[in-house]
């Protein structure tokens, strides 16, 4: 992972700058003649080189006297000479290695305003702090925030991609020593010089740039680039971290190892007081740990600690800071404090402030899914049965539904008529059955209507009556 660090003194200055005191951020790329990165091979032209400026080249600024052998200009292009600058041509031979050839100007693309690598934080003299840019800041804050000062230095030519259809904000804007307001910059943008320096590389409408002024809140102001994080991070190349499960705090383009704290605050909170305590009591003497403090939405402050290694040193500093901060909440105007540890080697984080690690489905989750499916299937069965009842007119599962619909229910005798003496030869019809005691019976002293006429050797089914057998015989 790419990390940025400051010396102890510079770190103190940076942290004390804070959100309530705007930072000054200087634009780094330029299209100047004396910038080796603008030439093929990364080398400046020699005296006996033939200079070739390609088509669609941006304006090239020559700020000091130059001597060359030959110059090839494009059909459409611009070569700007600084005050009292002389461009000379000579046939003298330079025998230095790599000289005496075509020197090609290769810079064609506009550099993006929203790329953190194109800016650096400066000190009062205008020099970038430290050997690298924007140390102690998260990626979204390395680009000018809405209350920062953005400077495009004098004696430089620029080719800036403002993107398209976006709303960009700065606190103060200075170009070549001239300070601009929102309206004056819009006017400058419409001039030929402005159109050659500030463009929309995708051909759309150039984004608007609003100059807001300074932050007046003692507890600090939000950077204002939160909504632009996706665009800011799209060209960021992230390295490999040294911890097993790194996380990503708000405002960072890449994963990191260390620790993160967040806390709410009331109206008595002062950003400069917090940063002074953080610097004097916890970061003093630290050579590998850095801290990044930022104001977040919903009145929250985020403090991120990270280091050059696996995050363990940063975590120890963060724990000490968090413990003491909880004890001194009232002194700082701080409410609830939340502590998160970015995972070190072979550790699993408890949670993340912004980007959560991908959780695998556990046994509890599987059981919940199975139960949910069973409930859904049961509901579907109940609904299906109710629809079936409505469609068929059924009132239940009764096997006698035919009788309920008006059909005939017939039950045959349990023994054949031929088994009864006298039935088929004109015998007494009363021998064909007996009255069912479940219904109204003509018998008074037992089941049979006339027990004296019953052959004691014959067994009858008590379900049927004499009337029933007589009716059957008539049928």
Buried (B, 14 or more C-beta within 10 A) or exposed (E): BEBBBBEEEBBBBBBBBBBBBBBBBBBBBBBBBBBEEBBEEEEBBBBBBBBBBBEEBBBBBBBEEBBBBEBEBBEEBBBBBBEEBEBEEEEEEBEEEEBBEEBBBBBEEBBBBBBBBBBBBBBEEEEBBBEBBBBBBBBBBBBBBBBBBBBBBEEBBBBBBBBBEBEBBBBBBBBEEEEBEBEEBBEBBEEEEBEBBBBBBEEEEBBBBBBBEEBEBEBBBBBBBBEBBEBBBEEBEBEEBBBBBBBBBBBBBBBBBBBBBBBBBEEEBBBBBBBBBBBEEBBEEBEEBBBBBBBBEEBBBBBBBBBBBBBBBBBBBBBEBBEEBEEEBEEBBBBEBBBBBBBBEEBEBEEBBBEEEEEEEEEEEEEEEEEEEEEEEEEEEEEEEEEEEEEEEBEEEEEEBEEEEEEEEEEEBEEEEEEBEBBEEEEEBBBBBBBBEEEEBEBEEEBBBBEEEBEEEEEBEBBBBBBBBBEBEEE
